[in-house]
């Protein structure tokens, strides 16, 4: 008897190990390929490495725990997943240079992982919130696949979780990367290899028909062959039916899941930051920022710090209208304008009293550290979705462009759909604005000459004042440009100068926009006095060029009438000449009737008739005034859409204040008007104790609610419901009645018939 070699047991173990390796290896590769596919939209291979690590760890834990009870495998694997996830988040946080401890970073990533992943800008920077979901999904996929394929022995069914993860990665990538042909071919090849490799067996496979009689064995084998043939036929038929459908989808553009997720938005305060200019002008010493230039000091002086770019104008307000996407530390690079000189500026900025979400930076930012940001590539502006707060410190590196001014005199301006947004002039532009733009354009043919003429006209004819009321709607701009100088016209802040330039430029065929930012003198505090707005014009081959329409401080503005005097469309009523009549000769006196009595009615009858007619006339006039007042109130509160009705209710409140002798100016915000209304009502009640009905409480909280409804109607058009409009009508009526009831009876009567609301400008 020959003794078998001692190496045979080792060889058998090696064979068993080799037979056990292919399926786990195939599972690892299949899960890791999802990381390869998803990593194509990331700016760094870190995500692919982290998902590959999750694939290796999850499958190896399943292999190591295959002899343990099945109920114990999941807790062990989840514990290992938690450790790998925390390590991944720490690596991603260090890679993205995010501040804060691991606990803070983990909590933030857990709260915002899915929305930030789907709203992140392509290419996505690997950060804790953009790697958390893929890493966890890869680990859970490997765990499920290992349990089904290795423990249950269902290899084909075990491929289902990796296939679903792979399909999910393709869906998330969408049209933002080239077709994943190579990874898909590798996925199919590895899956086929895993199925073709014989599994682990301790001996030859048993014959399923062994021990049966020859007749039964033949029948069973025939049935097996028939079933296999039927299955093959079904597979071939499905392939023939589905192959054209699948092939037709190859050239189709995939669906982008990002269109179903709303990206971060700015607050209503930041949607139109122009309205903040007047408030900053009245508080010039307010400390908004602290700036320290780390690198990039230039001989041209400190660079402008940009806060917002406003490209949309509807005749009432300039709006940002940007689409911000979550971005990482490195921002997408944009090509500078041709022939433009560039230099890099790196600044450290500390936020003081500046509020909102808009993040100041020198244009155009390329890298931000110390703050999580969202970025709009079209305008090159930033926001911090969590909002600004005192003490926030971040460092921003920007590429500053300086256009070649020698190209401007001959440069043209673009046209077409691509710039339609910055050329659009909304309906309702006052005719004097159109005539002024036409006059300036006709005298200057080239685009740059037109833009320079507009800036020069504004600089020479208007005055800068810090107390000018805020506003840049068509009526505000018309009053700024053509209003009487002794009545508050022809003066304003940089808000009116920049808005007027932009509107006149668009009327003259120039693509314009308005920019809000700061012009600091250098490093150190940036105060409210440094905030201002300026217009920009887009030129072909040059890019956006800023213009300065502000007057020089040592020059006295020239009257507008010297160069332009708009003709009023309709003369005001006070200037309409009264019709004149030629005096007629005095008729001769009638001869007295016989008997010494004059003909006609006597003096008492004439006096009585005249007094009666006068009383009737006065009564008719008063009745007409009352009817017209009621009709005006009804049209304000019951006619139009809910937003218009809320605005009408607000006009009823301001008319009530004016009737009470406390008019409010157009420069006040709604909250300031509400404060004045509460104070007026309180003073009226104090003067006449016991008079005046309470409106939703003695503190007049209803006025604040009405102001909130007005802001909602103004800044979120279409969001006001009919019920809110009815509520606004009741609030304004209650306030007017309470203010009227607190006055003397004579003044209450005069309140009802006062014709002022019929002629006051609304």
C-alpha positions in Angstrom: 0.0 0.0 0.0 1.4 3.4 -1.1 1.2 6.2 1.5 -0.3 9.3 -0.1 2.0 12.3 0.0 1.7 14.6 3.0 1.2 17.7 0.8 -2.2 16.5 -0.4 -4.2 18.0 2.4 -2.5 21.4 1.9 -3.2 21.1 -1.9 -6.8 20.3 -1.2 -7.1 23.3 1.1 -5.5 25.5 -1.6 -7.9 24.3 -4.1 -10.9 24.9 -1.8 -9.6 28.4 -1.1 -9.2 29.1 -4.8 -12.7 27.9 -5.4 -14.0 30.2 -2.6 -12.2 33.3 -3.9 -13.9 34.2 -7.2 -17.4 35.0 -5.9 -16.3 37.3 -3.1 -13.8 38.9 -5.5 -16.5 39.4 -8.1 -18.8 41.0 -5.5 -16.0 43.4 -4.4 -15.3 44.5 -8.0 -19.0 44.9 -8.8 -19.6 47.2 -5.8 -16.4 49.1 -6.4 -17.4 49.7 -10.1 -20.3 51.8 -8.8 -17.8 54.1 -7.2 -15.9 54.3 -10.5 -19.1 55.3 -12.3 -20.1 57.9 -9.6 -16.6 59.2 -9.3 -16.7 60.6 -12.8 -18.7 63.6 -11.6 -16.4 64.2 -8.6 -13.4 66.5 -8.7 -11.2 64.0 -7.0 -10.8 60.2 -6.9 -11.3 60.2 -3.1 -14.9 59.0 -3.4 -13.9 56.1 -5.6 -11.3 55.0 -3.1 -13.8 55.3 -0.2 -16.4 53.2 -2.0 -13.9 50.6 -2.9 -12.8 50.4 0.7 -16.5 50.0 1.7 -16.8 47.2 -0.9 -13.8 45.3 0.4 -14.7 45.8 4.1 -18.3 44.7 3.8 -17.6 41.6 1.7 -14.6 40.5 3.9 -16.7 40.9 7.0 -19.3 38.6 5.4 -16.7 36.0 4.5 -15.1 36.1 7.9 -18.5 35.7 9.7 -19.9 33.0 7.4 -19.7 30.4 10.2 -21.4 32.6 12.7 -25.2 32.7 13.1 -26.9 34.8 10.4 -28.5 37.1 13.0 -25.1 38.1 14.3 -23.6 39.1 11.0 -25.6 42.2 10.4 -24.8 43.9 13.7 -21.0 43.1 13.3 -21.1 44.5 9.7 -23.0 47.6 10.7 -20.5 48.3 13.5 -17.6 48.0 11.0 -19.6 50.2 8.6 -19.8 52.9 11.3 -16.1 52.8 11.8 -15.3 53.1 8.1 -17.9 55.8 7.6 -16.4 58.0 10.4 -13.0 57.5 8.9 -14.3 58.4 5.5 -16.0 61.6 6.8 -12.8 62.6 8.6 -10.7 62.1 5.4 -13.3 64.0 3.4 -13.4 66.9 5.9 -9.6 67.2 5.9 -9.7 67.1 2.1 -12.3 69.9 1.8 -10.6 71.9 4.6 -13.8 72.2 6.6 -13.7 73.7 10.1 -15.3 72.0 13.1 -14.9 68.7 14.9 -15.8 65.3 13.7 -19.1 65.2 15.6 -20.2 68.5 14.2 -19.2 67.5 10.6 -21.0 64.2 11.0 -24.2 65.7 12.2 -24.2 68.3 9.4 -23.6 65.6 6.8 -26.3 63.3 8.2 -28.8 66.2 8.0 -28.0 67.4 4.5 -26.4 64.5 2.7 -29.0 63.8 0.1 -30.1 67.4 -0.9 -26.5 68.6 -1.0 -25.4 65.6 -3.1 -28.2 66.3 -5.7 -27.7 70.1 -5.7 -23.9 70.1 -5.7 -22.1 71.7 -8.6 -20.4 69.5 -11.1 -17.6 68.5 -10.6 -18.6 67.6 -7.0 -15.9 68.0 -4.4 -15.6 65.1 -2.0 -16.9 66.5 1.3 -18.5 64.8 4.2 -22.0 65.5 3.0 -21.3 64.3 -0.6 -19.6 61.0 0.3 -21.8 59.9 3.2 -24.6 58.4 1.2 -22.4 56.6 -1.5 -20.1 55.1 1.2 -23.0 53.8 3.3 -24.9 52.5 0.2 -21.7 50.7 -1.0 -21.3 49.0 2.4 -24.9 47.9 2.7 -24.8 46.6 -0.8 -21.7 44.5 -0.1 -23.2 43.1 3.1 -26.5 42.1 1.4 -24.7 40.6 -1.7 -22.3 38.6 0.5 -25.1 37.1 2.6 -27.2 36.1 -0.4 -24.3 34.9 -2.6 -22.1 33.2 0.0 -24.2 32.1 2.9 -27.4 31.2 0.8 -25.4 30.1 -2.2 -27.6 32.2 -4.6 -24.8 33.8 -6.6 -27.1 35.2 -9.4 -29.5 36.6 -6.8 -26.6 38.0 -4.9 -25.7 40.1 -8.0 -28.9 42.0 -7.7 -27.8 44.5 -5.0 -24.6 45.5 -6.8 -26.6 45.8 -10.1 -29.1 48.1 -8.4 -26.3 50.2 -6.9 -24.7 50.5 -10.3 -27.9 51.6 -11.9 -28.4 54.2 -9.1 -24.9 55.5 -9.7 -25.7 55.9 -13.4 -28.9 57.7 -12.6 -27.2 60.1 -10.2 -24.6 60.9 -12.8 -27.2 61.4 -15.5 -26.1 63.6 -18.4 -23.2 65.1 -16.5 -20.6 62.6 -17.8 -19.8 60.6 -20.9 -21.5 57.2 -21.2 -20.0 54.6 -18.9 -19.3 52.0 -21.6 -16.0 50.7 -20.1 -17.2 50.1 -16.5 -20.4 48.5 -17.8 -18.5 46.0 -20.0 -16.2 45.2 -17.0 -19.3 44.8 -14.8 -20.9 42.3 -17.2 -17.6 40.4 -17.6 -16.9 40.1 -13.9 -20.4 38.9 -13.2 -20.1 36.3 -15.9 -16.8 35.1 -14.6 -18.2 34.8 -11.1 -21.0 32.7 -12.4 -18.8 30.5 -14.6 -16.3 29.7 -11.9 -17.2 26.5 -10.1 -18.2 27.0 -6.5 -16.7 25.4 -3.4 -17.6 21.6 -3.3 -16.3 18.9 -1.0 -16.7 16.2 -3.7 -18.3 15.5 -7.0 -21.8 16.8 -7.5 -24.5 14.3 -6.9 -26.5 13.0 -9.8 -30.1 14.2 -9.3 -31.5 11.1 -11.2 -29.3 8.5 -9.5 -31.2 5.6 -8.1 -34.2 5.9 -10.4 -35.4 3.3 -12.8 -34.2 3.7 -16.4 -37.7 4.7 -17.6 -38.2 7.3 -14.9 -34.6 8.5 -15.3 -35.3 9.1 -19.1 -38.5 10.9 -18.4 -36.9 13.2 -15.8 -34.0 14.0 -18.1 -36.4 14.7 -20.9 -38.3 17.2 -18.7 -35.1 18.9 -17.7 -34.0 19.3 -21.3 -37.5 20.6 -22.2 -37.4 23.1 -19.3 -33.9 24.3 -20.3 -35.0 24.7 -23.9 -38.1 26.6 -22.8 -36.0 28.9 -20.5 -33.5 29.5 -23.3 -36.3 30.4 -25.7 -37.8 32.9 -23.2 -34.4 34.5 -22.7 -33.8 34.7 -26.5 -37.3 36.2 -27.0 -36.8 38.8 -24.3 -33.4 39.7 -25.7 -34.9 40.1 -29.2 -37.7 42.3 -27.9 -35.7 44.4 -25.4 -32.5 44.8 -27.4 -34.0 47.4 -29.9 -35.5 49.3 -27.0 -32.2 49.3 -25.0 -30.2 50.2 -28.1 -32.6 53.1 -28.8 -31.9 54.5 -25.4 -28.1 54.6 -26.0 -28.2 57.9 -27.8 -30.9 59.4 -25.6 -29.9 62.0 -23.1 -30.3 60.6 -19.5 -32.6 62.3 -17.0 -30.8 64.6 -14.6 -32.2 64.0 -11.1 -30.9 67.5 -10.0 -33.9 69.1 -11.8 -36.2 67.5 -9.2 -34.3 69.1 -6.2 -34.5 72.8 -5.5 -31.0 74.3 -5.1 -30.2 76.7 -2.3 -31.9 80.1 -2.7 -31.3 83.6 -1.3 -33.6 85.3 1.2 -36.0 88.0 0.1 -33.7 90.5 1.6 -30.8 89.3 -0.6 -32.9 88.9 -3.7 -32.9 92.7 -4.1 -29.9 94.0 -2.1 -30.3 97.4 -3.7 -32.8 98.4 -1.1 -30.1 98.1 1.6 -28.1 100.9 0.1 -30.2 103.7 1.6 -30.1 102.2 5.0 -26.4 101.8 4.9 -26.0 105.4 3.7 -27.9 106.6 6.8 -25.6 104.5 9.1 -22.2 105.1 7.5 -20.2 104.0 10.6 -21.8 100.5 10.8 -19.0 97.9 10.7 -20.0 95.3 8.1 -16.7 93.4 7.5 -13.1 93.2 8.3 -10.7 92.5 5.4 -7.1 91.5 5.3 -5.3 90.9 2.0 -3.1 87.9 2.2 -1.7 88.0 -1.3 -2.3 90.0 -4.4 -1.9 93.7 -3.5 -2.0 95.7 -6.6 -0.8 99.2 -7.6 -4.2 99.9 -8.9 -5.6 100.2 -5.4 -7.7 97.9 -3.3 -10.0 95.7 -5.3 -13.8 96.1 -5.2 -15.6 93.5 -3.1 -18.7 92.2 -4.8 -21.8 91.2 -2.9 -24.4 90.6 -5.6 -25.1 90.8 -9.3 -28.7 91.9 -10.3 -29.6 90.9 -13.9 -33.4 90.9 -13.8 -35.6 94.0 -13.8 -39.4 94.0 -13.9 -40.1 97.7 -13.8 -40.4 97.6 -10.0 -37.3 95.9 -8.5 -33.9 94.6 -9.6 -33.4 91.0 -8.6 -30.5 88.6 -8.3 -32.4 85.7 -10.0 -29.3 83.4 -9.7 -29.2 79.6 -9.4 -26.8 78.7 -6.7 -25.4 75.1 -6.4 -23.6 73.7 -3.4 -19.9 73.9 -4.1 -16.7 72.7 -2.5 -13.6 74.4 -1.6 -12.4 74.6 -5.3 -14.9 76.5 -7.5 -15.3 75.8 -11.3 -12.8 77.9 -13.3 -14.2 80.2 -15.9 -12.2 81.5 -18.8 -11.3 85.2 -18.5 -12.3 87.6 -21.3 -9.9 87.7 -24.2 -7.1 90.3 -23.9 -7.9 90.9 -20.2 -5.1 91.1 -17.7 -5.6 88.9 -14.6 -4.1 88.7 -11.2 -4.8 86.6 -8.1 -6.1 88.2 -5.0 -6.4 86.2 -1.7 -8.2 87.8 1.2 -9.3 86.9 4.7 -12.7 88.3 5.5 -14.4 88.4 8.9 -18.1 89.1 9.0 -19.3 91.9 11.3 -22.9 93.3 11.1 -23.5 92.1 7.6 -26.6 89.9 7.5 -28.3 87.7 4.9 -26.8 84.8 2.8 -24.8 86.7 0.2 -21.1 86.2 0.7 -18.8 89.1 -0.3 -15.7 88.3 -2.4 -13.5 89.9 -5.0 -14.7 88.8 -8.4 -14.2 86.1 -9.6 -13.7 83.6 -6.7 -11.9 80.4 -7.4 -11.3 78.9 -3.9 -13.1 79.4 -0.6 -12.0 77.9 2.8 -13.5 78.3 6.2 -17.2 78.4 5.0 -19.5 76.1 3.1 -20.7 78.0 0.0 -23.1 77.7 -2.9 -22.0 79.2 -6.2 -23.6 80.7 -9.3 -21.2 80.3 -12.3 -23.2 82.7 -14.5 -22.5 85.7 -12.2 -19.6 84.4 -10.2 -21.3 85.2 -6.8 -21.5 83.2 -3.6 -24.0 82.5 -0.9 -23.6 80.7 2.5 -26.8 78.6 2.7 -26.7 78.7 6.5 -26.6 82.5 6.5 -24.0 85.0 7.8 -23.2 85.6 11.4 -20.9 87.9 13.4 -17.4 86.4 13.6 -17.6 84.2 10.5 -14.2 84.1 9.0 -13.3 82.7 5.6 -10.5 83.0 3.1 -11.3 83.5 -0.6 -8.9 83.4 -3.5 -10.1 85.2 -6.6 -8.9 86.0 -10.1 -9.4 89.7 -10.8 -9.8 90.7 -14.4 -8.9 94.1 -15.9 -10.3 94.5 -19.4 -8.2 96.1 -22.1 -9.6 99.6 -22.2 -8.0 100.3 -25.6 -10.6 97.9 -27.2 -13.6 99.6 -25.8 -14.1 102.5 -28.3 -14.5 100.1 -31.2 -16.1 97.2 -29.3 -19.6 96.0 -30.1 -22.2 94.6 -27.8 -23.7 91.1 -28.1 -27.3 90.4 -29.1 -29.6 87.4 -29.3 -31.2 85.0 -26.9 -28.0 84.5 -24.9 -28.1 88.1 -23.6 -31.9 88.6 -23.8 -32.0 88.6 -20.1 -29.8 91.6 -19.7 -31.4 93.5 -22.6 -35.0 93.1 -21.5 -36.9 96.3 -20.9 -40.2 95.6 -19.1 -43.4 97.2 -20.3 -44.4 100.5 -18.8 -41.2 102.5 -19.2 -42.1 106.2 -18.8 -42.0 108.1 -22.0 -39.5 110.7 -20.7 -37.0 107.9 -20.0 -37.4 106.6 -23.5 -36.9 110.1 -25.0 -33.8 110.7 -22.8 -32.3 107.3 -23.8 -33.0 108.0 -27.5 -31.5 111.5 -27.3 -28.3 110.1 -25.7 -28.1 107.2 -28.2 -28.7 109.4 -31.3 -25.8 111.7 -30.3 -23.4 108.8 -29.7 -23.3 105.9 -32.2 -20.8 103.4 -30.8 -21.9 101.3 -27.9 -19.1 102.5 -25.6 -19.8 106.1 -26.5 -23.5 105.6 -25.6 -22.6 104.1 -22.3 -20.1 106.8 -21.5 -22.7 109.5 -22.5 -25.2 108.0 -20.1 -22.7 108.0 -17.3 -21.6 111.5 -18.0 -25.1 112.8 -18.2 -25.9 111.3 -14.7 -22.7 112.6 -13.2 -23.2 116.2 -14.5 -26.8 116.7 -13.7 -27.6 114.9 -10.4 -26.6 115.1 -6.7 -25.7 112.4 -4.2 -27.4 112.6 -0.9 -27.4 110.1 1.9 -31.0 110.8 3.0 -32.6 110.2 -0.4 -35.5 107.7 -0.2 -35.0 104.2 -1.4 -36.7 102.9 -4.6 -35.8 102.1 -8.2 -39.2 101.4 -9.8 -40.1 103.2 -13.0 -41.9 106.0 -11.0 -38.9 106.4 -8.6 -36.5 106.7 -11.5 -38.7 109.2 -13.4 -38.9 111.3 -10.2 -35.1 111.0 -9.7 -34.4 112.0 -13.3 -37.0 114.7 -13.9 -38.6 115.6 -10.6 -38.3 119.2 -9.4 -35.0 119.9 -7.7 -36.7 122.0 -5.0 -39.2 119.1 -4.4 -36.7 116.3 -3.8 -36.0 115.3 -7.4 -32.7 115.0 -9.1 -30.9 113.6 -6.1 -30.3 110.1 -4.8 -27.9 107.4 -3.6 -25.9 105.1 -5.7 -29.0 102.9 -5.9 -30.8 105.4 -8.2 -27.6 106.3 -10.2 -26.9 102.6 -11.0 -30.5 101.7 -11.6 -31.1 104.7 -13.9 -27.9 103.9 -15.9 -28.9 100.3 -16.3 -32.4 101.1 -17.5 -31.3 103.9 -19.8 -28.6 101.6 -21.2 -31.1 98.9 -22.0 -33.4 101.4 -23.7 -30.3 102.5 -25.7 -29.6 98.8 -26.7 -26.9 98.1 -24.2 -26.8 94.8 -22.2 -26.5 96.0 -18.6 -26.8 94.8 -15.0 -26.4 96.3 -11.6 -23.8 95.2 -9.0 -23.9 95.8 -5.3 -20.6 95.7 -3.3 -18.1 97.6 -1.3 -15.2 99.9 -2.2 -12.9 99.8 0.8 -9.8 102.1 1.1 -7.6 99.1 2.0 -7.3 96.4 4.7 -9.2 96.9 7.8 -12.9 97.5 8.6 -15.4 97.8 5.7 -18.1 100.1 6.9 -21.6 100.9 5.6 -20.2 104.1 4.0 -18.1 101.8 1.7 -21.2 100.1 0.3 -22.5 101.3 -3.1 -24.0 100.1 -6.4 -22.5 100.4 -9.8 -23.7 99.4 -13.3 -21.9 97.2 -15.8 -22.1 96.8 -19.6 -21.3 93.7 -21.6 -19.0 94.2 -24.6 -17.9 91.6 -27.2 -14.4 90.4 -26.7 -14.0 92.5 -23.5 -16.6 91.2 -21.0 -18.4 93.0 -18.3 -17.1 96.6 -17.9 -18.0 98.7 -14.8 -19.1 102.4 -15.3 -19.1 105.2 -12.8 -22.2 107.5 -13.1 -21.6 109.1 -9.7 -21.0 112.9 -9.7 -17.6 114.3 -8.6 -17.8 115.7 -5.1 -16.3 119.1 -6.1 -18.7 119.7 -9.0 -22.1 121.5 -8.8 -24.7 119.6 -10.9 -26.1 121.4 -13.9 -29.9 121.7 -14.2 -31.4 119.0 -16.3 -33.5 121.5 -18.1 -30.4 122.9 -19.8 -29.9 119.7 -21.8 -33.2 117.8 -21.6 -36.7 119.0 -20.7 -39.4 116.3 -21.1 -42.8 117.5 -22.3 -45.5 116.4 -20.0 -48.1 114.2 -21.7 -51.0 115.9 -20.0 -50.7 119.2 -18.1 -51.6 119.0 -14.5 -55.1 120.3 -13.6 -53.7 123.4 -12.0 -52.1 124.4 -15.3 -55.1 123.9 -17.5 -56.2 127.4 -18.6 -59.7 128.4 -17.6 -62.0 129.2 -20.6 -62.5 132.9 -21.1 -65.6 134.6 -22.1 -66.1 138.1 -23.6 -68.0 140.3 -21.2 -71.4 141.2 -22.5 -73.2 144.5 -22.1 -75.3 145.0 -19.1 -78.9 144.5 -20.0 -81.3 147.3 -19.3 -83.3 147.2 -16.2 -86.8 145.9 -16.6 -89.6 148.4 -16.3 -91.7 148.2 -13.1 -95.1 146.6 -13.4 -98.2 148.8 -13.2 -99.2 149.6 -9.7 -95.7 150.0 -8.4 -94.9 146.2 -8.1 -92.0 144.7 -10.0 -92.6 141.7 -12.1 -91.5 138.1 -11.0 -90.9 136.7 -7.5 -90.2 138.8 -4.5 -86.9 139.0 -2.6 -87.9 136.5 0.2 -88.8 133.9 -2.3 -85.5 134.4 -4.2 -83.4 134.2 -1.1 -85.3 131.1 0.1 -85.0 129.4 -3.2 -81.3 130.2 -3.4 -80.5 128.9 0.1 -82.5 125.8 -0.6 -80.8 125.1 -3.9 -77.4 125.7 -2.3 -78.3 123.2 0.5 -79.4 120.7 -2.1 -76.2 121.2 -4.1 -74.0 120.8 -1.0 -75.9 117.7 0.0 -75.6 116.2 -3.4 -71.8 116.9 -3.4 -71.4 115.4 0.0 -73.4 112.3 -0.9 -71.4 112.0 -4.1 -68.2 112.2 -2.0 -69.4 109.5 0.4 -70.4 107.2 -2.5 -67.1 107.7 -4.3 -65.2 107.0 -1.1 -67.1 103.8 -0.5 -66.6 102.8 -4.1 -62.9 103.4 -3.8 -62.7 101.3 -0.7 -64.7 98.5 -2.3 -62.5 98.5 -5.4 -59.4 98.3 -3.2 -60.6 95.6 -0.9 -62.8 93.4 -3.1 -61.5 93.8 -6.7 -58.4 92.1 -8.2 -56.3 89.2 -7.3 -55.4 88.6 -3.6 -52.0 90.5 -3.9 -53.8 93.6 -5.3 -56.4 93.4 -2.6 -53.7 93.3 0.1 -52.0 96.3 -1.5 -55.4 98.1 -1.5 -55.8 97.3 2.2 -52.4 98.9 2.8 -53.4 102.0 0.9 -56.6 102.2 3.1 -54.3 102.2 6.2 -52.0 104.9 4.9 -55.0 107.0 3.8 -56.3 106.7 7.4 -53.0 107.9 8.8 -53.1 110.8 6.4 -56.7 111.7 7.4 -55.5 111.6 11.0 -52.8 114.2 10.3 -49.9 111.7 10.3 -48.9 111.1 6.7 -46.2 108.6 5.9 -43.6 109.0 3.1 -42.9 106.6 0.3 -39.4 106.0 1.6 -40.5 104.1 4.7 -40.6 100.3 4.8 -43.7 98.5 5.8 -42.5 97.7 9.3 -41.7 101.4 9.9 -45.2 102.4 8.7 -46.7 99.8 11.0 -44.7 101.2 13.9 -45.9 104.7 13.1 -49.5 103.5 12.8 -49.4 101.8 16.3 -48.0 105.0 17.8 -50.6 107.2 16.1 -53.4 105.0 17.4 -52.0 105.0 20.9 -51.7 108.8 20.9 -55.2 109.2 19.7 -56.6 106.9 22.4 -54.6 108.7 25.0 -56.1 112.0 24.0 -59.6 110.6 24.2 -59.7 107.9 26.8 -62.4 105.3 26.2 -62.7 106.1 22.5 -61.7 103.8 19.6 -62.3 100.1 19.3 -59.5 97.7 19.9 -58.1 95.8 16.9 -56.8 92.4 17.8 -55.6 93.5 21.1 -54.6 96.9 22.6 -51.1 96.7 21.1 -52.3 96.9 17.5 -50.7 93.6 16.5 -53.0 93.5 13.5 -51.0 96.3 11.9 -47.8 94.2 12.0 -49.8 91.3 10.5 -51.0 93.6 7.6 -47.4 94.7 7.0 -46.3 91.1 6.8 -49.0 90.3 4.3 -47.9 93.3 2.2 -44.3 92.1 2.2 -45.5 88.6 1.2 -47.5 90.0 -1.7 -44.5 92.2 -2.8 -41.7 89.7 -2.5 -43.5 86.5 -3.2 -46.1 87.3 -5.9 -48.9 84.8 -6.3 -48.5 83.3 -2.7 -51.2 85.4 -1.1 -54.5 83.4 -0.7 -58.0 84.9 -0.9 -58.5 84.2 2.8 -55.4 86.3 3.6 -56.7 89.1 1.3 -60.0 89.0 3.2 -58.1 89.1 6.5 -56.1 92.2 5.3 -59.3 93.9 4.4 -60.7 93.4 7.9 -57.5 94.5 9.5 -57.3 97.8 7.5 -61.0 98.5 8.1 -60.7 97.8 11.8 -57.7 100.1 12.1 -59.3 103.0 10.2 -62.5 102.7 12.2 -60.5 102.6 15.5 -58.6 105.7 14.5 -61.7 107.5 13.3 -63.6 106.6 16.5 -60.8 108.2 18.6 -61.5 111.6 17.1 -64.1 114.2 17.9 -67.6 113.9 16.3 -67.1 116.8 14.0 -63.8 115.3 12.8 -65.5 111.9 12.4 -68.0 113.5 10.0 -65.2 115.3 8.1 -63.3 112.0 7.9 -66.2 110.4 6.0 -66.6 113.1 3.4 -62.9 114.1 3.0 -62.1 114.1 -0.7 -58.4 113.5 -0.1 -58.2 109.8 -0.7 -59.8 110.3 -4.1 -57.0 112.5 -5.4 -54.0 111.4 -3.3 -51.4 109.7 -5.4 -51.7 105.9 -5.0 
